[in-house]
Amino acid sequence: MSEKVRVYATPACPYCKMAKEFLSKKGVPFTAYDVKKDKEALKEMKKISGGALRVPVISVCNEVMVGFDRGRLEQALSCLEQSSKIE
């Protein structure tokens, strides 16, 4: 999986919705996975998060965070700016 930003979520999760809205408002492209329906995505989410069963799990560049923390996500997104300068 080469997407730079991935959000593992469930439809009923309010923090998942907040995370996706935050990324959308910032204009950050991301791929969302519904781990209730997509068992492969659930397996991947557990693998990258050390077994977390809480959502959202957000992967930005090489950083993985469990839960929605606006400040931490904002900071993690700086890697996208750096990688676009390199490309």
C-alpha positions in Angstrom: 0.0 0.0 0.0 1.6 3.2 -1.1 -1.0 5.8 -0.2 0.5 8.5 1.9 -2.5 9.0 4.1 -4.8 6.1 5.2 -7.7 6.2 7.6 -9.0 2.9 9.1 -12.5 3.6 10.4 -16.0 2.3 11.1 -19.2 4.0 9.9 -20.5 4.7 13.4 -17.3 6.2 14.8 -17.6 10.0 15.4 -13.8 10.4 15.7 -13.3 8.7 12.4 -15.8 11.1 10.8 -14.0 14.1 12.5 -10.6 12.8 11.2 -11.9 12.4 7.6 -13.6 15.8 7.7 -10.4 17.4 9.0 -8.3 15.9 6.2 -10.9 16.9 3.6 -11.0 20.5 4.8 -7.2 20.7 4.6 -7.3 19.3 1.0 -5.3 16.3 2.0 -6.0 13.3 -0.3 -6.5 10.1 1.8 -7.8 6.6 1.4 -10.5 5.5 3.9 -11.0 1.8 4.8 -14.1 0.5 6.5 -12.7 -2.2 8.8 -16.2 -3.5 9.7 -16.6 -4.6 6.1 -13.0 -5.0 4.8 -11.3 -7.9 6.7 -8.0 -7.3 4.8 -8.0 -3.7 5.9 -8.7 -4.8 9.5 -5.8 -7.2 9.4 -3.5 -4.4 7.9 -4.8 -1.9 10.6 -3.9 -4.4 13.4 -0.5 -5.1 11.8 0.6 -1.4 11.5 -0.8 -0.3 14.9 0.6 -3.1 17.0 -2.8 -4.8 17.4 -5.0 -1.8 18.0 -8.7 -2.5 17.9 -9.8 1.1 18.4 -10.5 3.4 15.5 -9.6 5.6 13.8 -6.1 4.4 13.0 -4.5 7.0 10.8 -1.3 6.3 8.8 0.6 9.4 7.5 3.8 8.7 5.7 5.5 6.4 8.2 3.7 7.5 11.3 0.7 5.6 12.7 -1.6 7.0 15.3 -4.6 5.5 17.1 -7.4 7.9 17.7 -7.9 11.4 16.4 -5.6 14.0 17.8 -5.9 17.2 15.6 -2.5 18.6 16.7 -0.6 15.4 16.2 -2.2 14.8 12.9 -1.4 18.3 11.8 2.2 17.8 12.7 2.3 14.4 10.9 1.0 16.0 7.8 4.2 18.1 7.5 5.9 15.0 6.0 3.6 15.4 2.9 5.0 18.9 2.4 8.5 17.7 2.7 8.0 14.8 0.3 6.4 17.0 -2.3 9.5 19.3 -2.2 11.7 16.2 -2.8 9.7 14.9 -5.8 
